[in-house]
Amino acid sequence: MVIPPAVRPPRLFDYLKPYVLKLHFTNKFVHAQVIHSPTATVACSASSQEKALRETMGVTRDVAAAAKIGKLLGERLLMKDIPAVTIHMKKEQMYHGKVKAVIDSVREAGVKVVKKDVKGE
Protein backbone atom coordinates (compact mmCIF):
# COMPACT_ATOMS: atom_id res chain seq x y z
CA MET A 1 0.00 0.00 0.00
CA VAL A 2 1.38 3.39 -1.04
CA ILE A 3 0.62 6.40 1.11
CA PRO A 4 0.38 9.62 -0.90
CA PRO A 5 2.39 12.57 0.40
CA ALA A 6 0.59 15.19 2.43
CA VAL A 7 -0.71 18.14 0.44
CA ARG A 8 0.79 21.34 1.78
CA PRO A 9 -0.78 24.75 1.41
CA PRO A 10 1.33 27.30 -0.46
CA ARG A 11 4.07 28.79 1.66
CA LEU A 12 3.33 32.18 3.12
CA PHE A 13 6.82 33.43 2.24
CA ASP A 14 6.01 33.07 -1.46
CA TYR A 15 3.48 35.89 -1.06
CA LEU A 16 5.39 38.24 1.22
CA LYS A 17 8.06 39.69 -1.01
CA PRO A 18 6.12 40.67 -4.10
CA TYR A 19 3.14 42.44 -2.49
CA VAL A 20 3.85 45.70 -0.67
CA LEU A 21 1.21 47.87 1.02
CA LYS A 22 1.65 51.61 0.44
CA LEU A 23 -0.32 54.20 2.41
CA HIS A 24 -0.82 57.83 1.49
CA PHE A 25 -2.69 60.39 3.58
CA THR A 26 -3.65 63.87 2.42
CA ASN A 27 -5.57 66.58 4.24
CA LYS A 28 -8.78 65.43 2.55
CA PHE A 29 -8.45 61.74 1.65
CA VAL A 30 -6.95 58.37 2.60
CA HIS A 31 -5.37 56.19 -0.10
CA ALA A 32 -4.05 52.62 0.22
CA GLN A 33 -2.69 50.40 -2.53
CA VAL A 34 -0.90 47.07 -2.81
CA ILE A 35 1.89 47.00 -5.38
CA HIS A 36 3.26 43.85 -7.02
CA SER A 37 6.98 44.63 -6.86
CA PRO A 38 8.40 42.41 -9.64
CA THR A 39 6.06 43.85 -12.27
CA ALA A 40 5.67 47.30 -10.66
CA THR A 41 1.89 47.21 -11.09
CA VAL A 42 -0.91 47.98 -8.67
CA ALA A 43 -2.51 44.71 -7.60
CA CYS A 44 -5.30 46.31 -5.59
CA SER A 45 -6.25 49.73 -4.25
CA ALA A 46 -8.84 51.54 -2.16
CA SER A 47 -9.38 55.23 -1.54
CA SER A 48 -11.82 57.44 0.30
CA GLN A 49 -12.00 59.45 -2.92
CA GLU A 50 -14.11 56.76 -4.67
CA LYS A 51 -17.63 57.99 -5.42
CA ALA A 52 -19.38 55.01 -3.85
CA LEU A 53 -17.51 55.48 -0.57
CA ARG A 54 -17.74 59.27 -0.40
CA GLU A 55 -21.53 59.10 -0.29
CA THR A 56 -21.53 56.67 2.68
CA MET A 57 -18.79 58.48 4.66
CA GLY A 58 -19.32 61.77 6.38
CA VAL A 59 -15.65 62.67 6.78
CA THR A 60 -13.12 61.22 4.33
CA ARG A 61 -9.89 61.93 6.24
CA ASP A 62 -10.25 60.72 9.84
CA VAL A 63 -9.38 57.44 11.59
CA ALA A 64 -12.84 55.95 10.94
CA ALA A 65 -12.42 56.56 7.19
CA ALA A 66 -8.98 54.91 7.35
CA ALA A 67 -10.52 51.86 9.03
CA LYS A 68 -13.17 51.59 6.29
CA ILE A 69 -10.51 51.85 3.60
CA GLY A 70 -8.48 49.09 5.26
CA LYS A 71 -11.50 46.81 5.50
CA LEU A 72 -12.38 47.40 1.84
CA LEU A 73 -8.78 46.81 0.76
CA GLY A 74 -8.63 43.57 2.75
CA GLU A 75 -11.80 42.28 1.10
CA ARG A 76 -10.49 43.17 -2.36
CA LEU A 77 -7.17 41.41 -1.63
CA LEU A 78 -8.96 38.23 -0.60
CA MET A 79 -11.06 38.35 -3.77
CA LYS A 80 -7.81 38.44 -5.80
CA ASP A 81 -6.30 35.54 -3.77
CA ILE A 82 -3.58 37.60 -2.11
CA PRO A 83 -3.36 36.19 1.45
CA ALA A 84 -0.46 38.31 2.76
CA VAL A 85 1.24 41.67 2.23
CA THR A 86 4.32 43.41 3.57
CA ILE A 87 4.34 46.99 4.78
CA HIS A 88 7.59 48.94 4.83
CA MET A 89 7.48 51.55 7.57
CA LYS A 90 9.97 54.39 7.48
CA LYS A 91 11.91 55.37 10.56
CA GLU A 92 9.79 58.45 11.28
CA GLN A 93 6.45 56.73 10.52
CA MET A 94 4.70 55.52 13.66
CA TYR A 95 2.24 52.67 14.11
CA HIS A 96 -0.40 55.05 15.40
CA GLY A 97 -3.65 56.73 14.35
CA LYS A 98 -4.63 56.32 10.68
CA VAL A 99 -1.75 53.96 9.90
CA LYS A 100 -2.80 51.66 12.73
CA ALA A 101 -6.46 51.84 11.68
CA VAL A 102 -5.69 50.78 8.10
CA ILE A 103 -3.33 47.95 9.07
CA ASP A 104 -5.59 46.58 11.80
CA SER A 105 -8.67 46.55 9.59
CA VAL A 106 -6.74 44.79 6.79
CA ARG A 107 -5.74 42.17 9.37
CA GLU A 108 -9.34 41.84 10.59
CA ALA A 109 -10.45 41.19 7.01
CA GLY A 110 -8.23 38.09 7.01
CA VAL A 111 -5.04 39.23 5.25
CA LYS A 112 -1.72 38.65 6.98
CA VAL A 113 0.31 41.86 7.32
CA VAL A 114 4.02 41.70 8.03
CA LYS A 115 5.64 44.93 9.15
CA LYS A 116 9.21 45.61 8.10
CA ASP A 117 11.12 48.62 9.35
CA VAL A 118 13.18 50.45 6.74
CA LYS A 119 16.08 52.46 8.07
CA GLY A 120 17.80 55.24 6.23
CA GLU A 121 14.92 56.25 3.95
N, C-alpha and C positions, 0 to 999 in steps of 0.2 A: 504494500500500500504506500503510495506516494502522497506526502503531505505538501500542499501548495504553500509557497511562501506567503507570509502575512502582507497584506496590502497596506502600504503606508500612505498617509496623507502627504501632500506636497510640503516640502520643508518651508518653514516660515522665513528663513534667511533668503530664499530665492526671491521673495517679494520685497524685502526691506531696502535693498540698494536702489532699485530703479525708481521707486515712487517716493517723491519728496513733497511734503506739505508746505506751501508758502502762504503766509498771512500778510494782508495789507490792510491797514486801517487809515481812513481819512477822517476829516472832521464831520463828514456827512454819512459815509457808508462803511460797511465791513465787507472785505473780499477775501475769499479763501480758494485756493486751487491746488490740485495735485498734479505735479509735473512728472512725466516719464523721462528720466534723465538720459538714457541712451539715445532716444530719438528726439529729445528736446521738444516734446509736444505736450499739450495739456490733456491729461487723462480725464479729469473731472474738475468742475468748478461750481461755486455757489457764491452769490453776492446779494446783499440787501438792496441792490440797485435793480434787481429783476422786477418787472411789472407785477407779476403775480404775488410776490412777497411784499412789495411796497404797500399794496392795498390792505393786507392783513396786519401789517406792523404799524404801530403808531409812530415810534421813533426808530430810525434806521441806523443809529450809531452807538447805542448803549450796550451794556453787557447782555441784556435779554435778547437783543437782535443778534449778537455774536453767538449766543447759545442756539438760536434757531438756525443760523447759517451752518453751524457745526453739525447739528442734527440732520439737516438736509444734505450736507456734503457726505456724511456717513452713510445715509440711505442710498445716495447715488453711487458711492464707491462699492457698496455691497451688490448693487444691481449690475455693475460692471465686473464683478468677481475680483475685486482688489481687497484682500483680507487684511493687509497691513501697510502702513506708511511710516516714513521717517520724517521727523521734523528737526531741522537744524536751527538751533537757537544761538543767536549771537551773544557775545559776552555781556552787553548792556541790556539785552532783552530779558525781562523777568517773567517767570511763570506766575502771572498775577492778572486779575481783571479780565479784559476781553480775550487775551491769549489763553488764559486758563478756561474760560467759558467755551471757546471753540474746541480746544483739545479734549476737554472732559465730555462734551456732547458728542464728539466723533467717537470717543471710546464707548459711551453709552449706547450708541447705535450699533456697536458690535465690531468695529474696526480696531485692530491693534495699532497703537501709536507708540513708536520708540523715539525718545528724545535724545538728541546728540548735541552736545555743546561744541560750538565752533569757536576757537580762540584765534585772535589776531585779525578778525574781519571787522 
